[in-house]
């Protein structure tokens, strides 16, 4: 069930009421109810999916205990490899089997040979990319002795299957969630208000900004050969707002729902479109994935190749982003998207003396004086977004070629003035709240009560008014 569906609108209020009024005596009762609710939520998509997540959960739970019970390095390494092989093996089979089969066939065709290999009709389990990284980080952290494994299967299963984060993240760490699952959650009215506000803002991002942008983006990208340069540029810019509104909107809803259940989880976005550099962008965009790749891919590679200096660092960055692109989907344009961002870090590494391009300090919020750097970075985001959204590399290169031709200054043939007005208002509110966790977290506190509630009602009305063009969350396909 989708967060913006009628089914979820019926499901979650029941969970909320029973969680706080019936199962609130002990944290064990809360965990049992959370696990049952998560199983119902995930089984709603397909009951068979529950078997797969149960397998991941059980394997890594017992491997975690085994890792902690032995000090023999050979045995610990073997246990870790078992965890990696099972997690990545299952993810690879369900998500990448047909991709590798097609690549295998095409490699023979390059040499004039034709072979026939049957593709499989595989249903991709929803959320598998997210919970696989979540369980894998658990065994990796135990192996590197960053955390102690939990002997409580209920706690661990509740962590892996926690339904607000299950389908599209944020990718939470056991070091943050397990301690919270090991104590009773208390109802705090102030935190509930903030969480509700974040859910409302997330729904606005998704249903008003992203879903309405999707209508124009889909049309422009499907008919890219017939539209002029300015229209294609408009489509690329609108896609940037579509994917941000869609994914950060989902993350806001997920974090808000977790907050209503008494949990504090990772904020996945921190106003990435106000970034002043490429390095800063990747400290603000999909933070849970970026930090995961930094900790478990980039850092080990950079350490192994430290003797190669900046060349080793760049190679580690490049491989990290290739993996990021491939994680997003089994298509060559996703791989190209990853390579694009890997190469984008090259000037940073050449000019900078820092050891890691992911160590950019973002404690100081952007100011109006930074507008030229923000605009340039946003333009680079849009270029990368074109590779991400295009159905193929041929389409992406054709659109880039067409956008830079001499007729660039023609007026767009598609003119969504109403949507552009909504986007401008949305950007203004995000800018005002750029020092917080989400756009309207605190700025409304300075408004008179009548104005604040009027704004809430306006958001709700806009969600119902412009929310008719419902689209599936983009990251469900990953």
C-alpha positions in Angstrom: 0.0 0.0 0.0 1.2 3.5 -0.9 1.6 6.2 1.7 -0.7 8.4 -0.3 -3.4 5.6 -0.7 -6.8 5.1 0.9 -5.6 1.8 2.2 -2.8 3.4 4.1 -5.1 6.1 5.4 -7.1 3.4 7.0 -4.2 1.2 8.1 -1.9 3.7 9.9 -4.5 5.4 12.2 -5.4 1.9 13.5 -1.7 1.1 14.0 -1.2 4.4 15.8 -4.2 4.0 18.1 -3.4 0.4 19.1 0.4 1.1 19.4 -0.1 3.9 21.9 -3.3 2.8 23.7 -3.1 -1.0 23.8 0.6 -2.1 23.4 2.3 0.8 25.3 2.9 -1.0 28.6 6.2 -2.6 27.6 8.6 -2.1 24.7 8.3 -5.9 23.9 4.6 -5.5 23.3 5.3 -2.5 21.1 7.9 -4.5 19.1 5.5 -7.5 18.6 2.8 -5.2 17.3 5.3 -3.3 15.1 6.5 -6.6 13.6 3.0 -7.8 13.0 2.0 -4.5 11.4 5.1 -4.5 9.2 4.4 -8.0 8.0 0.8 -7.1 7.2 2.0 -3.9 5.4 4.7 -5.7 3.3 2.5 -8.8 2.7 -0.1 -6.4 1.2 2.1 -6.1 -1.9 2.7 -9.9 -2.2 2.7 -12.5 0.6 5.6 -14.2 -1.1 7.9 -11.2 -0.4 7.6 -12.0 3.3 9.6 -15.3 2.8 12.5 -13.4 1.2 12.8 -10.8 3.9 12.4 -13.5 6.6 15.4 -15.3 5.0 17.6 -12.2 4.9 16.6 -11.4 8.5 17.3 -14.9 9.9 20.6 -15.4 8.1 22.1 -12.1 9.2 20.7 -12.5 12.8 22.5 -15.8 13.3 25.6 -14.7 11.4 25.8 -11.7 13.7 25.8 -13.9 16.7 28.4 -16.3 15.2 30.7 -13.4 14.4 30.6 -12.2 18.0 31.2 -15.7 19.4 34.5 -16.3 17.7 37.8 -14.5 17.5 39.3 -16.6 14.8 39.9 -14.2 11.8 39.5 -17.0 9.2 36.2 -18.1 10.5 34.9 -14.5 10.9 35.9 -13.7 7.4 34.1 -16.8 6.1 31.0 -15.9 8.0 31.0 -12.3 6.6 31.5 -13.7 3.1 28.4 -16.0 3.6 26.4 -12.9 4.6 27.6 -10.9 1.6 27.1 -13.7 -0.9 23.5 -14.4 0.3 22.5 -10.8 0.5 24.1 -9.7 -2.8 23.3 -13.0 -4.4 19.5 -12.6 -3.8 19.6 -8.9 -4.8 21.6 -9.8 -7.9 19.3 -12.6 -8.9 16.0 -10.7 -8.6 17.3 -7.4 -9.9 20.1 -8.1 -12.3 19.7 -11.6 -13.7 18.1 -10.5 -17.0 20.5 -7.6 -17.3 23.5 -9.9 -17.2 21.9 -12.4 -19.6 21.2 -9.6 -22.1 24.8 -8.3 -21.7 26.1 -11.9 -22.3 24.1 -12.3 -25.5 25.2 -8.8 -26.8 28.9 -9.6 -26.2 28.6 -12.6 -28.6 26.8 -10.4 -31.1 29.7 -8.0 -31.2 31.8 -10.9 -32.7 29.1 -11.9 -35.2 27.8 -14.8 -33.1 24.2 -15.3 -32.3 23.1 -17.3 -29.2 19.7 -17.7 -27.6 19.3 -17.6 -23.8 16.0 -17.6 -22.0 15.2 -14.6 -19.9 13.2 -15.2 -16.7 10.0 -13.4 -15.8 11.2 -12.3 -12.4 9.0 -10.1 -10.1 11.3 -7.6 -8.3 10.4 -7.6 -4.5 9.6 -4.1 -3.4 12.2 -2.5 -1.2 14.8 -5.3 -1.6 17.6 -2.8 -2.5 17.0 -1.0 0.7 16.5 -3.7 3.3 19.5 -5.7 1.8 21.8 -2.8 2.5 20.3 -2.5 5.9 20.9 -6.1 6.9 24.3 -6.1 5.2 25.5 -3.1 7.2 24.5 -5.0 10.4 26.9 -7.9 9.8 29.6 -5.5 8.5 29.4 -3.4 11.6 29.7 -6.5 13.8 32.6 -7.8 11.8 34.5 -4.5 12.2 33.5 -4.5 15.9 31.5 -1.2 15.7 28.5 -2.7 17.4 27.5 -5.7 19.4 24.9 -8.1 17.9 21.5 -8.3 19.6 20.5 -11.7 21.0 16.8 -10.7 20.7 15.4 -11.9 17.3 12.2 -9.9 17.8 14.2 -6.6 18.1 16.3 -7.4 15.0 13.3 -8.5 12.9 11.4 -5.3 13.9 14.4 -3.3 12.8 14.7 -4.9 9.4 11.0 -4.9 8.6 10.1 -1.5 10.2 7.3 -0.6 7.8 7.8 3.2 7.5 11.4 2.6 6.1 10.9 -0.8 4.4 10.0 0.2 0.9 12.3 3.1 0.0 14.4 3.9 3.1 16.0 5.8 4.6 18.5 3.0 4.9 18.8 3.0 8.7 21.7 1.6 10.8 21.3 -0.9 13.5 23.4 1.3 15.8 20.6 3.8 15.7 17.5 1.7 15.6 18.3 -1.3 17.9 18.8 0.8 21.1 15.5 2.5 20.4 13.8 -0.9 20.0 15.3 -1.9 23.3 13.4 0.6 25.3 9.8 1.7 25.7 8.8 4.6 23.5 6.9 7.4 25.2 4.2 9.6 23.6 5.5 13.2 23.4 3.0 15.7 22.0 5.6 18.2 20.8 7.4 15.5 18.7 4.1 14.3 17.3 3.3 17.8 16.1 6.7 18.1 14.3 6.3 14.6 12.8 2.7 15.4 11.6 4.0 18.6 10.0 6.8 16.7 8.2 4.2 14.1 6.9 2.0 17.0 5.6 5.0 18.6 3.9 6.1 15.3 2.3 2.6 14.7 0.9 2.6 18.2 -0.6 6.0 17.6 -2.2 4.8 14.2 -3.6 1.2 14.8 -4.6 1.3 18.5 -5.6 4.9 19.1 -6.9 6.2 15.7 -8.1 3.0 14.1 -9.4 2.0 17.1 -11.4 5.5 17.6 -12.8 5.4 14.0 -13.8 2.5 14.6 -16.3 4.6 17.1 -18.3 7.9 15.3 -17.8 6.4 12.0 -19.1 4.9 13.7 -22.2 8.2 15.6 -23.0 10.4 12.5 -22.6 8.0 10.3 -24.6 7.8 12.8 -27.4 11.3 14.2 -27.2 11.9 13.9 -31.0 9.0 16.2 -31.8 9.6 19.0 -29.2 12.0 21.9 -29.6 15.1 22.6 -27.5 13.4 24.9 -25.0 10.7 22.3 -24.3 13.3 19.6 -23.7 15.2 21.9 -21.3 11.9 22.6 -19.5 11.3 18.8 -19.2 14.8 18.3 -17.8 14.3 21.0 -15.2 10.8 19.8 -14.2 12.2 16.3 -13.8 14.7 17.6 -11.3 11.7 18.9 -9.2 9.8 15.7 -9.9 12.4 13.3 -8.6 13.3 15.6 -5.6 9.6 16.1 -4.7 8.9 12.4 -5.1 11.8 10.9 -3.2 12.4 13.6 -0.5 8.6 13.6 -0.1 8.6 9.9 0.5 11.5 10.3 3.0 9.6 13.1 4.8 6.5 10.9 5.1 8.6 7.9 6.3 10.6 9.9 8.8 7.3 11.6 10.0 5.5 8.2 10.5 8.5 6.8 12.4 8.3 10.0 14.6 4.7 9.3 15.3 5.7 5.9 16.5 8.4 7.4 18.8 11.5 6.8 16.7 14.2 9.2 15.5 15.6 8.1 12.2 18.0 9.5 9.5 17.0 12.6 7.7 17.5 11.6 4.1 17.6 15.0 2.4 18.9 18.4 3.5 17.9 20.8 0.7 20.2 19.4 -1.9 19.2 21.9 -4.6 20.7 24.7 -2.5 24.1 23.0 -2.7 27.1 25.2 -3.6 29.3 22.5 -5.0 29.2 18.9 -6.2 30.8 17.7 -3.0 28.1 19.5 -0.9 25.3 18.0 -3.1 26.3 14.5 -2.1 26.2 15.5 1.6 22.6 16.6 1.1 21.1 14.1 -1.4 20.0 10.6 -0.3 22.1 10.9 2.7 21.5 7.3 4.0 22.7 5.7 0.7 25.6 8.1 0.3 26.9 7.5 3.9 26.4 3.8 3.4 28.5 3.8 0.2 31.1 6.0 1.8 31.5 3.8 4.9 31.4 0.4 3.2 32.7 1.0 -0.3 34.7 4.2 -0.7 36.5 4.2 2.7 37.8 0.5 2.4 38.8 1.1 -1.3 40.5 4.5 -0.5 42.4 2.9 2.4 43.6 0.0 0.3 44.8 2.3 -2.5 46.1 5.1 -0.2 49.7 4.6 -1.6 48.4 5.7 -5.0 47.5 9.2 -3.6 44.9 11.1 -5.5 44.7 8.5 -8.3 43.7 5.9 -5.8 41.1 8.3 -4.2 39.6 9.1 -7.6 39.4 5.5 -8.5 37.6 4.7 -5.2 35.2 7.6 -5.9 34.6 6.4 -9.4 33.8 2.8 -8.4 31.6 4.0 -5.6 29.5 6.0 -8.0 29.4 3.2 -10.5 28.0 1.0 -7.8 25.5 3.7 -6.9 24.3 4.0 -10.5 24.0 0.2 -10.8 22.2 0.0 -7.5 19.5 2.2 -9.0 18.7 -0.1 -11.8 19.9 -2.7 -14.3 20.1 -0.3 -17.2 23.1 1.2 -19.0 21.9 4.8 -18.5 22.0 4.3 -14.7 25.6 3.1 -15.1 26.3 6.2 -17.2 24.7 8.3 -14.5 27.0 6.9 -11.9 30.0 7.4 -14.2 28.9 11.0 -14.8 29.0 11.8 -11.1 32.3 9.9 -10.6 34.0 12.1 -13.2 32.3 15.2 -11.7 34.5 14.7 -8.6 37.7 14.8 -10.6 38.2 18.6 -10.5 37.5 18.5 -6.8 40.2 16.0 -6.2 42.7 17.7 -8.5 42.3 21.1 -6.8 41.7 20.0 -3.2 44.0 18.6 -0.6 41.2 16.8 1.3 41.5 13.0 1.5 37.8 12.4 1.0 35.4 14.3 -1.3 32.6 13.3 1.0 34.0 15.3 3.9 32.6 18.6 2.8 31.3 20.8 5.7 27.7 21.8 5.3 27.1 23.3 8.8 26.8 26.8 7.4 23.6 27.2 5.4 23.7 28.7 1.9 23.2 32.5 1.5 22.0 34.7 -1.3 25.6 35.6 -2.1 26.1 31.9 -3.1 23.4 32.1 -5.8 25.7 31.8 -8.7 27.3 28.6 -7.3 23.9 27.2 -6.5 22.6 27.8 -10.0 25.7 26.2 -11.6 25.4 23.1 -9.3 21.7 22.8 -10.1 22.4 22.9 -13.8 24.9 20.1 -13.3 22.2 18.2 -11.3 19.8 18.6 -14.3 22.4 17.3 -16.7 22.9 14.2 -14.5 19.1 13.9 -14.1 18.7 13.6 -17.9 20.9 10.5 -17.9 18.9 9.1 -15.0 15.5 9.8 -16.6 16.1 8.9 -20.2 15.0 5.5 -21.4 18.3 4.9 -23.1 21.7 6.4 -23.7 20.7 7.2 -27.3 17.8 9.3 -26.1 19.9 11.1 -23.5 22.6 12.0 -26.1 20.0 13.1 -28.7 18.3 15.4 -26.2 21.6 16.9 -25.1 22.5 17.5 -28.8 19.1 19.0 -29.5 19.2 21.3 -26.4 22.5 23.0 -27.5 21.5 23.6 -31.1 21.1 27.2 -32.5 17.3 27.2 -31.8 17.8 27.0 -28.1 16.0 30.3 -27.4 12.7 29.2 -28.9 9.8 29.4 -26.4 8.7 26.1 -24.9 5.8 24.4 -26.6 4.6 23.2 -23.2 3.7 26.0 -20.8 2.7 24.8 -17.3 2.3 28.2 -15.7 0.2 26.9 -12.8 2.8 24.3 -11.9 5.7 26.8 -12.3 3.9 29.1 -9.8 3.6 26.2 -7.3 7.3 25.3 -7.7 8.3 28.9 -7.1 6.3 29.0 -3.9 7.7 25.6 -2.9 11.3 26.7 -3.4 10.7 29.9 -1.4 9.4 27.9 1.6 12.3 25.5 1.3 14.8 28.4 1.2 13.2 30.0 4.3 13.6 26.7 6.2 17.0 25.6 4.8 18.6 25.5 8.3 16.1 22.9 9.6 15.5 19.3 8.8 12.6 20.0 6.4 11.1 23.1 4.8 8.4 24.0 7.3 9.8 22.4 10.5 10.2 25.7 12.4 9.4 28.7 10.2 5.7 28.4 11.0 6.4 28.8 14.7 6.9 32.5 14.2 3.6 32.9 12.4 0.4 33.9 14.2 -1.7 30.9 15.1 -4.5 31.9 12.7 -2.0 32.2 9.8 -0.3 29.0 10.7 -3.5 27.0 10.7 -4.7 28.7 7.5 -1.5 27.5 5.9 -2.0 23.9 7.1 -5.5 24.0 5.6 -4.2 25.4 2.4 -1.7 22.6 2.1 -4.4 20.0 2.7 -6.7 21.6 0.1 -3.9 21.8 -2.4 -3.2 18.1 -1.9 -6.8 17.2 -2.7 -7.1 19.8 -5.5 -3.9 19.0 -7.4 -3.4 15.4 -6.1 -5.6 13.7 -8.8 -2.5 12.9 -11.0 -1.4 10.1 -8.6 1.9 8.5 -9.6 3.8 5.6 -8.0 6.8 6.6 -6.0 9.8 6.6 -8.3 12.2 4.7 -5.9 9.8 1.8 -5.6 11.3 0.4 -8.8 14.8 0.3 -7.2 
